[in-house]
Amino acid sequence: MTAEEYAVDVPASRPAETSVPLHPLLAERWSPRALDPNATLCDRQFTALFEAARWAPSWGNTQPARYLAGRRGEATFDRIHGTLSRGNKGWTSNASALAIGVALVINEDGEPMPYGEYGLALATENLVLQAVAEGLHAHQMAGFDRDAARAEFGIPAEYEPIVAVAVGRLGTLDGMPERLREKELRPRTRKPLSEMVFTETWGEPLF
C-alpha cells in the first residue's frame, strides 16, 4: 500500500461499538499515534486541559494530581520528549503538547497518601475527555523513564511520575513504521460487559 493510500485510510472518527448509546465524548475517545505535526494548541485549549484535570474528584478533596507540560517548540516539550521510551519518541514528536502526570503519594505527615494514583487517574481522564471536546486526541503512555523524569524536573520524593500524555490533532499514517500503521487501523475492542459486571456471585454476569 502506498503512503497516499495510508494517508486517506486514517479514520477521522472511530466511535466505540457499544451495547447502548454513550455520550460522544466517551464514544469518540481513542488513542491515535498518527498526529498532525502542523497542529498547535492555543492558550485557551492548553489551559482547558489542565483546568479539566483540576476539577476531577479525589479522595477527601486531597487533589494529588500534578503535571509537567509543554507545547511543541517549547523547552519543556523537548525535555519531556527526552524521557520517553524509544518506541514513543518517534511518533510523539508530532504531538502538539506533551505532559507527565505525577501523583502525590506521601502526605505532609510522611504517611502514604490514600488513593493518590487513583486521583491522578481521574484527573487525567478529565484531561483526556476535555481534549476530545476540543476536537483533539490524547494518548496516554506508560513508556517513559520515571527516574529520568524525576531527575530532569527535580520531582520531590513524595511525588511519583506515573503517566505521560501526548495531545494533538489527528494526522496521517504517512511515514509511520509498519507496526504503528497496523496499530492505528486495528479494530477497537473491549471485553464484553458479561466479563466485567457481576451479580449474585462472582462470575455471574449482570448483563
FENFEN-V796973 format. One line per field, one symbol per residue. psi: psi as a letter, one per 30 degrees, with the letter a starting at -180 (. if undefined). A space follows every 10 residues. Layout:
psi->???
//
This chain:
psi->kleeeeeffj kfkikkjlfl klkeeeefkl ilfjljffkl kleeeeeeef eeeeglllkg hfifklkkkl lkfleeeeee efflleefee fffflflklk kkkjfkafgg lkjkheeeee eeeeeeeeee eefgglkkjk kfiljeeeee eeghklfgkk kekkkkkalk blgkfkleee eeeefkkkll klffgeklle lkfjke.
//
